[in-house]
């Protein structure tokens, strides 16, 4: 299957392409301020925010690109962006 212009991987292959390595900022989730609304998981364009056993949410930093959409949607501002340490 030939890739179309703009495609980095064939459909269904995203799990093989960990994209978090080129991120400049990463989201830091504060479970103490989590309302457990799940909006961060709903709006994440990469689908990498997952619910924990405690019912709070956290990103899979292997796939998070650091776009900050989760920070903007959080009603309690329990997520902040932090400069990535390399």
N, C-alpha and C positions, 0 to 999 in steps of 0.2 A: 504494500500500500504506500503510495507516494504521499508525502506531507503537503498540505496546502500552504500557500504563502502566509506567514505569520504564525504557523504552528511549530511548537518546539518538540512535541512528542505526539505520537499517534493517540487517538482517543482511547481512554481506559488505561493509560500508562503513567498517569500522574504520580502514583505512589513510588514509581521508580526514579522520579526526578525530584530529589530533595532540593528545594529552592531557598531555604532559609539562610544559606551560607553567605549570600551577598547582601543581606539586610544591613541597614545602617542603624536603625532604631528598632527596639523590640518592645512588645507590650508586657507590662508587669501587672498581673492580676492580684488584687488584695482581697482574699476570701472574707475578711472581716467586714468589708463594705459591699459584698455581693448580695443582691436582693433575690438571686436565683431566678431572674426573669427569663434568662436565655437569649436576650436580644443580641448579645455579642456573637453567639453561635449562629443565630439566624442571619445576620448581616455579613459575616465573614466571607469574602469572595473566594477564599481558598478552602473553606469548609474545614479548617484545622482547629477550631475551638470546640472542645469536648467537655461534657459534663463529668465531674468527678463523683466518686462514691458518696461524698458529703452533699452533693447537690449544687456545688459551686462550679465554676467553669475555669478552664485553663487552655492556653494554646499549645499546639504541638509545634515547637520552635524549629523542627526540621523542615516544616512546610510554610510557616508564617513568613510573609514578605515584609511585614512591618508597615503596612499601609495606614494603620491607625483608625480604621473605620470602627472597630470595637470600642475605642476610647470615646469617640464622638457619640455613640449610641447609648453608652452606659448611663442609666438614670442617676446613679449615686456617685458617679465619677470614681469608681473603684478600680479603674484601669488607668495606668499612666504609661507613657512612652519613655524609654530609657535608652541612652546611647549604648550601642552594642560594643562590648569589650572584645577586641580581637587579639 
